[in-house]
């Protein structure tokens, strides 16, 4: 399993924020908003701040689970529980 965060921020801003927060996963820069538009985090190219969403993708890139209303306090646990239900104890 690989976790990736995506934002419109520059690579240096993403790196600084990840270090500040203690994140160990990759943060990608989507400066042309391609991923945000494709996965629904931006409505159009003029969107300045993406919606906070989560997409769980299979190895083939297919969307397995979608979370459009991310609650910061419960989302990680919700996703983990859904993954355990979907994939078992793998």
N, CA, C and O atoms as a GROMACS GRO file, in nm:
protein
  360
    1UNK      N    1   0.085  -0.117   0.000
    1UNK     CA    2   0.000   0.000   0.000
    1UNK      C    3   0.090   0.124   0.000
    1UNK      O    4   0.193   0.128   0.067
    2UNK      N    5   0.048   0.224  -0.076
    2UNK     CA    6   0.120   0.351  -0.084
    2UNK      C    7   0.022   0.464  -0.056
    2UNK      O    8  -0.088   0.467  -0.111
    3UNK      N    9   0.062   0.555   0.029
    3UNK     CA   10  -0.019   0.674   0.059
    3UNK      C   11   0.048   0.793  -0.008
    3UNK      O   12   0.169   0.812   0.002
    4UNK      N   13  -0.033   0.872  -0.078
    4UNK     CA   14   0.016   0.992  -0.145
    4UNK      C   15  -0.081   1.105  -0.117
    4UNK      O   16  -0.202   1.088  -0.130
    5UNK      N   17  -0.030   1.219  -0.079
    5UNK     CA   18  -0.110   1.339  -0.066
    5UNK      C   19  -0.085   1.427  -0.186
    5UNK      O   20   0.025   1.426  -0.242
    6UNK      N   21  -0.184   1.502  -0.227
    6UNK     CA   22  -0.170   1.588  -0.345
    6UNK      C   23  -0.226   1.726  -0.311
    6UNK      O   24  -0.333   1.739  -0.252
    7UNK      N   25  -0.152   1.830  -0.350
    7UNK     CA   26  -0.200   1.966  -0.330
    7UNK      C   27  -0.154   2.054  -0.446
    7UNK      O   28  -0.079   2.011  -0.534
    8UNK      N   29  -0.200   2.177  -0.446
    8UNK     CA   30  -0.159   2.274  -0.547
    8UNK      C   31  -0.030   2.346  -0.505
    8UNK      O   32   0.026   2.423  -0.584
    9UNK      N   33   0.017   2.321  -0.384
    9UNK     CA   34   0.136   2.389  -0.334
    9UNK      C   35   0.261   2.343  -0.406
    9UNK      O   36   0.264   2.236  -0.466
   10UNK      N   37   0.365   2.426  -0.399
   10UNK     CA   38   0.492   2.393  -0.462
   10UNK      C   39   0.557   2.274  -0.391
   10UNK      O   40   0.524   2.245  -0.276
   11UNK      N   41   0.648   2.205  -0.459
   11UNK     CA   42   0.718   2.093  -0.393
   11UNK      C   43   0.788   2.136  -0.264
   11UNK      O   44   0.786   2.062  -0.165
   12UNK      N   45   0.850   2.254  -0.263
   12UNK     CA   46   0.919   2.298  -0.141
   12UNK      C   47   0.820   2.327  -0.028
   12UNK      O   48   0.848   2.296   0.088
   13UNK      N   49   0.706   2.384  -0.061
   13UNK     CA   50   0.604   2.408   0.042
   13UNK      C   51   0.548   2.276   0.094
   13UNK      O   52   0.526   2.261   0.214
   14UNK      N   53   0.525   2.180   0.004
   14UNK     CA   54   0.477   2.048   0.046
   14UNK      C   55   0.579   1.981   0.138
   14UNK      O   56   0.541   1.924   0.240
   15UNK      N   57   0.707   1.989   0.103
   15UNK     CA   58   0.810   1.926   0.183
   15UNK      C   59   0.817   1.990   0.322
   15UNK      O   60   0.826   1.920   0.423
   16UNK      N   61   0.813   2.121   0.328
   16UNK     CA   62   0.818   2.191   0.456
   16UNK      C   63   0.699   2.154   0.544
   16UNK      O   64   0.714   2.130   0.663
   17UNK      N   65   0.580   2.148   0.483
   17UNK     CA   66   0.459   2.114   0.558
   17UNK      C   67   0.466   1.970   0.608
   17UNK      O   68   0.429   1.942   0.722
   18UNK      N   69   0.511   1.878   0.523
   18UNK     CA   70   0.522   1.738   0.562
   18UNK      C   71   0.620   1.722   0.678
   18UNK      O   72   0.593   1.647   0.773
   19UNK      N   73   0.731   1.792   0.672
   19UNK     CA   74   0.828   1.786   0.781
   19UNK      C   75   0.770   1.843   0.909
   19UNK      O   76   0.789   1.787   1.017
   20UNK      N   77   0.699   1.955   0.898
   20UNK     CA   78   0.637   2.019   1.014
   20UNK      C   79   0.534   1.927   1.080
   20UNK      O   80   0.525   1.921   1.202
   21UNK      N   81   0.458   1.856   0.998
   21UNK     CA   82   0.352   1.768   1.049
   21UNK      C   83   0.403   1.628   1.083
   21UNK      O   84   0.332   1.549   1.146
   22UNK      N   85   0.525   1.596   1.041
   22UNK     CA   86   0.580   1.464   1.067
   22UNK      C   87   0.527   1.356   0.973
   22UNK      O   88   0.530   1.238   1.007
   23UNK      N   89   0.479   1.397   0.855
   23UNK     CA   90   0.427   1.300   0.758
   23UNK      C   91   0.542   1.226   0.691
   23UNK      O   92   0.647   1.284   0.662
   24UNK      N   93   0.522   1.098   0.669
   24UNK     CA   94   0.625   1.018   0.604
   24UNK      C   95   0.583   0.973   0.465
   24UNK      O   96   0.659   0.903   0.397
   25UNK      N   97   0.463   1.011   0.421
   25UNK     CA   98   0.419   0.975   0.288
   25UNK      C   99   0.453   1.086   0.189
   25UNK      O  100   0.482   1.199   0.228
   26UNK      N  101   0.449   1.052   0.062
   26UNK     CA  102   0.480   1.148  -0.044
   26UNK      C  103   0.370   1.252  -0.056
   26UNK      O  104   0.252   1.221  -0.039
   27UNK      N  105   0.409   1.375  -0.087
   27UNK     CA  106   0.316   1.481  -0.122
   27UNK      C  107   0.350   1.528  -0.262
   27UNK      O  108   0.462   1.573  -0.288
   28UNK      N  109   0.254   1.516  -0.350
   28UNK     CA  110   0.274   1.555  -0.489
   28UNK      C  111   0.217   1.693  -0.514
   28UNK      O  112   0.121   1.735  -0.448
   29UNK      N  113   0.275   1.764  -0.609
   29UNK     CA  114   0.227   1.894  -0.650
   29UNK      C  115   0.145   1.879  -0.778
   29UNK      O  116   0.194   1.828  -0.879
   30UNK      N  117   0.022   1.925  -0.772
   30UNK     CA  118  -0.070   1.920  -0.886
   30UNK      C  119  -0.092   2.063  -0.936
   30UNK      O  120  -0.203   2.115  -0.931
   31UNK      N  121   0.016   2.125  -0.983
   31UNK     CA  122   0.008   2.267  -1.017
   31UNK      C  123  -0.079   2.295  -1.140
   31UNK      O  124  -0.128   2.407  -1.156
   32UNK      N  125  -0.099   2.197  -1.226
   32UNK     CA  126  -0.189   2.219  -1.339
   32UNK      C  127  -0.329   2.165  -1.313
   32UNK      O  128  -0.416   2.171  -1.400
   33UNK      N  129  -0.350   2.112  -1.192
   33UNK     CA  130  -0.482   2.068  -1.142
   33UNK      C  131  -0.538   1.947  -1.216
   33UNK      O  132  -0.658   1.920  -1.209
   34UNK      N  133  -0.454   1.875  -1.286
   34UNK     CA  134  -0.498   1.758  -1.361
   34UNK      C  135  -0.561   1.653  -1.270
   34UNK      O  136  -0.671   1.604  -1.298
   35UNK      N  137  -0.492   1.617  -1.161
   35UNK     CA  138  -0.546   1.516  -1.070
   35UNK      C  139  -0.671   1.566  -0.998
   35UNK      O  140  -0.768   1.492  -0.983
   36UNK      N  141  -0.668   1.692  -0.955
   36UNK     CA  142  -0.784   1.748  -0.884
   36UNK      C  143  -0.908   1.748  -0.972
   36UNK      O  144  -1.018   1.716  -0.926
   37UNK      N  145  -0.892   1.784  -1.097
   37UNK     CA  146  -1.006   1.784  -1.189
   37UNK      C  147  -1.053   1.641  -1.216
   37UNK      O  148  -1.174   1.615  -1.218
   38UNK      N  149  -0.961   1.551  -1.237
   38UNK     CA  150  -0.996   1.412  -1.270
   38UNK      C  151  -1.070   1.344  -1.155
   38UNK      O  152  -1.170   1.276  -1.177
   39UNK      N  153  -1.021   1.364  -1.032
   39UNK     CA  154  -1.080   1.294  -0.918
   39UNK      C  155  -1.188   1.375  -0.845
   39UNK      O  156  -1.246   1.326  -0.747
   40UNK      N  157  -1.215   1.496  -0.890
   40UNK     CA  158  -1.326   1.573  -0.834
   40UNK      C  159  -1.292   1.664  -0.717
   40UNK      O  160  -1.382   1.706  -0.645
   41UNK      N  161  -1.165   1.694  -0.697
   41UNK     CA  162  -1.127   1.785  -0.589
   41UNK      C  163  -1.131   1.931  -0.635
   41UNK      O  164  -1.121   2.022  -0.553
   42UNK      N  165  -1.146   1.953  -0.765
   42UNK     CA  166  -1.159   2.088  -0.821
   42UNK      C  167  -1.271   2.085  -0.924
   42UNK      O  168  -1.285   1.989  -0.999
   43UNK      N  169  -1.348   2.191  -0.926
   43UNK     CA  170  -1.460   2.199  -1.020
   43UNK      C  171  -1.416   2.249  -1.158
   43UNK      O  172  -1.475   2.214  -1.260
   44UNK      N  173  -1.310   2.333  -1.157
   44UNK     CA  174  -1.258   2.385  -1.283
   44UNK      C  175  -1.114   2.431  -1.264
   44UNK      O  176  -1.063   2.426  -1.152
   45UNK      N  177  -1.051   2.475  -1.369
   45UNK     CA  178  -0.909   2.512  -1.363
   45UNK      C  179  -0.882   2.638  -1.283
   45UNK      O  180  -0.767   2.664  -1.248
   46UNK      N  181  -0.985   2.715  -1.253
   46UNK     CA  182  -0.963   2.836  -1.174
   46UNK      C  183  -0.980   2.812  -1.023
   46UNK      O  184  -0.965   2.905  -0.944
   47UNK      N  185  -1.010   2.689  -0.984
   47UNK     CA  186  -1.020   2.656  -0.842
   47UNK      C  187  -0.886   2.684  -0.774
   47UNK      O  188  -0.783   2.634  -0.819
   48UNK      N  189  -0.888   2.763  -0.668
   48UNK     CA  190  -0.762   2.798  -0.602
   48UNK      C  191  -0.727   2.704  -0.487
   48UNK      O  192  -0.609   2.688  -0.455
   49UNK      N  193  -0.827   2.642  -0.426
   49UNK     CA  194  -0.804   2.548  -0.316
   49UNK      C  195  -0.885   2.423  -0.344
   49UNK      O  196  -1.007   2.430  -0.360
   50UNK      N  197  -0.819   2.306  -0.351
   50UNK     CA  198  -0.894   2.184  -0.379
   50UNK      C  199  -0.980   2.142  -0.261
   50UNK      O  200  -0.948   2.172  -0.146
   51UNK      N  201  -1.089   2.071  -0.290
   51UNK     CA  202  -1.168   2.011  -0.184
   51UNK      C  203  -1.086   1.902  -0.119
   51UNK      O  204  -1.001   1.841  -0.183
   52UNK      N  205  -1.110   1.878   0.008
   52UNK     CA  206  -1.042   1.770   0.080
   52UNK      C  207  -1.118   1.641   0.055
   52UNK      O  208  -1.227   1.620   0.108
   53UNK      N  209  -1.060   1.556  -0.026
   53UNK     CA  210  -1.122   1.429  -0.060
   53UNK      C  211  -1.020   1.317  -0.041
   53UNK      O  212  -0.900   1.342  -0.028
   54UNK      N  213  -1.069   1.195  -0.039
   54UNK     CA  214  -0.981   1.078  -0.034
   54UNK      C  215  -1.029   0.980  -0.140
   54UNK      O  216  -1.148   0.954  -0.153
   55UNK      N  217  -0.934   0.928  -0.216
   55UNK     CA  218  -0.962   0.823  -0.314
   55UNK      C  219  -0.870   0.706  -0.286
   55UNK      O  220  -0.749   0.724  -0.273
   56UNK      N  221  -0.926   0.589  -0.275
   56UNK     CA  222  -0.848   0.467  -0.260
   56UNK      C  223  -0.846   0.399  -0.395
   56UNK      O  224  -0.951   0.360  -0.448
   57UNK      N  225  -0.726   0.384  -0.450
   57UNK     CA  226  -0.710   0.326  -0.583
   57UNK      C  227  -0.652   0.186  -0.574
   57UNK      O  228  -0.569   0.157  -0.488
   58UNK      N  229  -0.696   0.100  -0.664
   58UNK     CA  230  -0.638  -0.033  -0.676
   58UNK      C  231  -0.507  -0.025  -0.752
   58UNK      O  232  -0.471   0.080  -0.804
   59UNK      N  233  -0.437  -0.136  -0.757
   59UNK     CA  234  -0.308  -0.142  -0.826
   59UNK      C  235  -0.321  -0.103  -0.973
   59UNK      O  236  -0.226  -0.054  -1.034
   60UNK      N  237  -0.440  -0.125  -1.030
   60UNK     CA  238  -0.464  -0.091  -1.171
   60UNK      C  239  -0.509   0.053  -1.192
   60UNK      O  240  -0.534   0.094  -1.305
   61UNK      N  241  -0.519   0.130  -1.082
   61UNK     CA  242  -0.561   0.269  -1.090
   61UNK      C  243  -0.710   0.291  -1.078
   61UNK      O  244  -0.756   0.405  -1.075
   62UNK      N  245  -0.788   0.183  -1.071
   62UNK     CA  246  -0.933   0.196  -1.058
   62UNK      C  247  -0.969   0.246  -0.918
   62UNK      O  248  -0.907   0.206  -0.820
   63UNK      N  249  -1.067   0.334  -0.911
   63UNK     CA  250  -1.113   0.386  -0.782
   63UNK      C  251  -1.192   0.277  -0.710
   63UNK      O  252  -1.291   0.226  -0.762
   64UNK      N  253  -1.145   0.241  -0.590
   64UNK     CA  254  -1.213   0.139  -0.510
   64UNK      C  255  -1.306   0.200  -0.407
   64UNK      O  256  -1.416   0.149  -0.384
   65UNK      N  257  -1.264   0.309  -0.346
   65UNK     CA  258  -1.345   0.378  -0.246
   65UNK      C  259  -1.329   0.528  -0.266
   65UNK      O  260  -1.222   0.576  -0.304
   66UNK      N  261  -1.437   0.602  -0.240
   66UNK     CA  262  -1.436   0.747  -0.253
   66UNK      C  263  -1.490   0.810  -0.126
   66UNK      O  264  -1.591   0.765  -0.072
   67UNK      N  265  -1.424   0.913  -0.080
   67UNK     CA  266  -1.469   0.989   0.036
   67UNK      C  267  -1.471   1.135  -0.005
   67UNK      O  268  -1.367   1.198  -0.023
   68UNK      N  269  -1.590   1.189  -0.019
   68UNK     CA  270  -1.604   1.328  -0.064
   68UNK      C  271  -1.626   1.425   0.051
   68UNK      O  272  -1.613   1.546   0.032
   69UNK      N  273  -1.658   1.374   0.169
   69UNK     CA  274  -1.684   1.459   0.284
   69UNK      C  275  -1.588   1.419   0.395
   69UNK      O  276  -1.626   1.351   0.490
   70UNK      N  277  -1.462   1.462   0.382
   70UNK     CA  278  -1.357   1.419   0.472
   70UNK      C  279  -1.368   1.493   0.606
   70UNK      O  280  -1.368   1.616   0.611
   71UNK      N  281  -1.379   1.415   0.713
   71UNK     CA  282  -1.378   1.467   0.849
   71UNK      C  283  -1.238   1.442   0.904
   71UNK      O  284  -1.196   1.327   0.917
   72UNK      N  285  -1.166   1.549   0.935
   72UNK     CA  286  -1.025   1.535   0.974
   72UNK      C  287  -1.004   1.447   1.096
   72UNK      O  288  -0.903   1.378   1.105
   73UNK      N  289  -1.097   1.448   1.188
   73UNK     CA  290  -1.076   1.371   1.311
   73UNK      C  291  -1.110   1.223   1.296
   73UNK      O  292  -1.057   1.141   1.370
   74UNK      N  293  -1.196   1.188   1.202
   74UNK     CA  294  -1.238   1.048   1.190
   74UNK      C  295  -1.197   0.983   1.059
   74UNK      O  296  -1.200   0.861   1.049
   75UNK      N  297  -1.159   1.060   0.959
   75UNK     CA  298  -1.133   1.004   0.826
   75UNK      C  299  -1.024   0.896   0.825
   75UNK      O  300  -1.045   0.791   0.765
   76UNK      N  301  -0.909   0.918   0.887
   76UNK     CA  302  -0.808   0.811   0.882
   76UNK      C  303  -0.860   0.678   0.938
   76UNK      O  304  -0.835   0.572   0.880
   77UNK      N  305  -0.931   0.683   1.049
   77UNK     CA  306  -0.984   0.560   1.108
   77UNK      C  307  -1.092   0.500   1.019
   77UNK      O  308  -1.098   0.378   1.003
   78UNK      N  309  -1.178   0.584   0.962
   78UNK     CA  310  -1.283   0.535   0.871
   78UNK      C  311  -1.223   0.462   0.751
   78UNK      O  312  -1.269   0.354   0.714
   79UNK      N  313  -1.120   0.522   0.691
   79UNK     CA  314  -1.056   0.461   0.574
   79UNK      C  315  -0.990   0.330   0.614
   79UNK      O  316  -1.001   0.230   0.542
   80UNK      N  317  -0.921   0.329   0.728
   80UNK     CA  318  -0.856   0.207   0.775
   80UNK      C  319  -0.958   0.095   0.797
   80UNK      O  320  -0.936  -0.018   0.755
   81UNK      N  321  -1.069   0.126   0.860
   81UNK     CA  322  -1.173   0.026   0.884
   81UNK      C  323  -1.232  -0.024   0.753
   81UNK      O  324  -1.256  -0.144   0.738
   82UNK      N  325  -1.255   0.065   0.659
   82UNK     CA  326  -1.307   0.024   0.528
   82UNK      C  327  -1.207  -0.065   0.455
   82UNK      O  328  -1.246  -0.163   0.390
   83UNK      N  329  -1.078  -0.032   0.464
   83UNK     CA  330  -0.975  -0.114   0.400
   83UNK      C  331  -0.970  -0.253   0.463
   83UNK      O  332  -0.957  -0.353   0.393
   84UNK      N  333  -0.980  -0.258   0.595
   84UNK     CA  334  -0.979  -0.389   0.663
   84UNK      C  335  -1.100  -0.472   0.622
   84UNK      O  336  -1.088  -0.593   0.603
   85UNK      N  337  -1.216  -0.408   0.607
   85UNK     CA  338  -1.336  -0.480   0.564
   85UNK      C  339  -1.322  -0.526   0.418
   85UNK      O  340  -1.366  -0.636   0.382
   86UNK      N  341  -1.263  -0.441   0.336
   86UNK     CA  342  -1.249  -0.472   0.194
   86UNK      C  343  -1.141  -0.576   0.165
   86UNK      O  344  -1.160  -0.666   0.084
   87UNK      N  345  -1.027  -0.561   0.233
   87UNK     CA  346  -0.912  -0.645   0.204
   87UNK      C  347  -0.882  -0.750   0.311
   87UNK      O  348  -0.796  -0.835   0.291
   88UNK      N  349  -0.950  -0.744   0.422
   88UNK     CA  350  -0.920  -0.836   0.531
   88UNK      C  351  -0.793  -0.794   0.602
   88UNK      O  352  -0.756  -0.677   0.600
   89UNK      N  353  -0.727  -0.887   0.664
   89UNK     CA  354  -0.608  -0.860   0.742
   89UNK      C  355  -0.480  -0.856   0.664
   89UNK      O  356  -0.372  -0.874   0.721
   90UNK      N  357  -0.487  -0.834   0.533
   90UNK     CA  358  -0.366  -0.836   0.448
   90UNK      C  359  -0.271  -0.726   0.485
   90UNK      O  360  -0.166  -0.712   0.423
   0.00000   0.00000   0.00000
